[in-house]
Amino acid sequence: MADASARPIRVAVVGYGVSGRVFHAPFLEADPSYSLDVIVTADADRATEAAQRHPSASVVATAEEMLAQAADLDLVVIGTPPATHAGIATAALDAGLDVVVDKPFAVSSDEGRALIAQAERLGRRITVFQNRRWDGDFRTVRDLVETGRLGAVRRFESRFEWYKPAIRASWKAEATAAQGGGILFDLGTHLIDQAVQLFGPVAEARAELAVNRPGGRADDDAFVALRHESGTISHLWMNSLAPQFGPRFHVLGSVSGYTSHGLDGQEAALAAGVSPADDDYGVTPADRWGSFGVEGSLQPLPTLRGDYGAFYRVLADALRGNAPLPVEAADAVAVLELIERLHAETPLRRPDHSDTNEGRP
């Protein structure tokens, strides 16, 4: 029998929307530690695209068809709507497979804890794709914090904002917060995770949540304020209807600060067909570098290279017993617990749209 550590890790990707097509399949194809063997999608157009882009993979319509091939797989990557995560992950673990779950890990912390317990009971590995830990701008902020170049960080501001007034036909348009819908579940899982990674556990939290699109079923505008046990204050904004954008990061320390604008470019590059193996993948051009220093003597600071592929490189080592998992699932459960608390304590504001010019210039 061949040594399992000598062959590629055999992978099935469940879901071929933005998650599977943009964030998972390209890295699995580019990394020789993996072979992308199965893609699951029930959408005929996506199935055709998947077959064209990944001719060595078998394309099937259901997770059940994929699990029928479990003996020939090692890892399942789940990029379906959040309400389906727990069921698919449970079945994959029962089939003897390791699992990557896209964020949010589950629609409740109870579901997340149950998955962790199941994986431990079965001796399998389960992790969460928190790819934004490898954004170039976040890596830059993390380096500044860890090297002490900012001094003691007193305030941390972080934003994901864009302007999309029209509701697109997708599961996101229909999902309630109980089904993992809304911008706090969608983007808050990234921003809260980043803040906790930088500044540690949260002592106090509050939020403002609103749904501004007529007919919207879950929040599309969220603000979260955290006081970390370390003393740092984090202010986090998520907004789908922002006609102007604030700084992506605005970090104020006792001796210096850092401000950057614009989103990390990896997602846009991947969506445009750029390969993670390209020489300039993840590189931020100089005209988009953030500024570092004290007002009056600010200097541009090169942005560290973005590297979503690091998640899968570390995961390969972990699955072969040589490293810890790239993201501990318990971290994702802690974020879910906080989001649940914020939803429970915060009324959802629904503005009166009767006299607005929503969607007009």
ZIUR-V348968 format. One record per run of one state. SS is the DSSP state (a for helix, b for strand, c for the rest). FROM is the first residue (numbers start at 0). TO is the last residue. If there is no record, write none. Layout:
SS,FROM,TO / SS,FROM,TO
//
This chain:
c,0,2 / a,3,5 / c,6,7 / b,8,13 / c,14,16 / a,17,29 / c,30,32 / b,33,39 / c,40,42 / a,43,52 / c,53,56 / b,57,59 / c,60,61 / a,62,66 / c,67,68 / a,69,71 / c,72,73 / b,74,77 / c,78,80 / a,81,93 / c,94,96 / b,97,101 / c,102,107 / a,108,121 / c,122,124 / b,125,128 / c,129,129 / a,130,133 / c,134,134 / a,135,146 / c,147,151 / b,152,160 / c,161,161 / b,162,162 / c,163,169 / a,170,173 / c,174,175 / a,176,178 / c,179,181 / a,182,185 / c,186,186 / a,187,198 / c,199,200 / b,201,209 / c,210,219 / b,220,227 / c,228,231 / b,232,238 / c,239,239 / b,240,240 / c,241,247 / b,248,252 / c,253,255 / b,256,259 / c,260,264 / a,265,270 / c,271,284 / a,285,287 / c,288,288 / b,289,292 / c,293,297 / b,298,300 / c,301,307 / a,308,318 / c,319,327 / a,328,344 / c,345,346 / b,347,348 / c,349,360
//
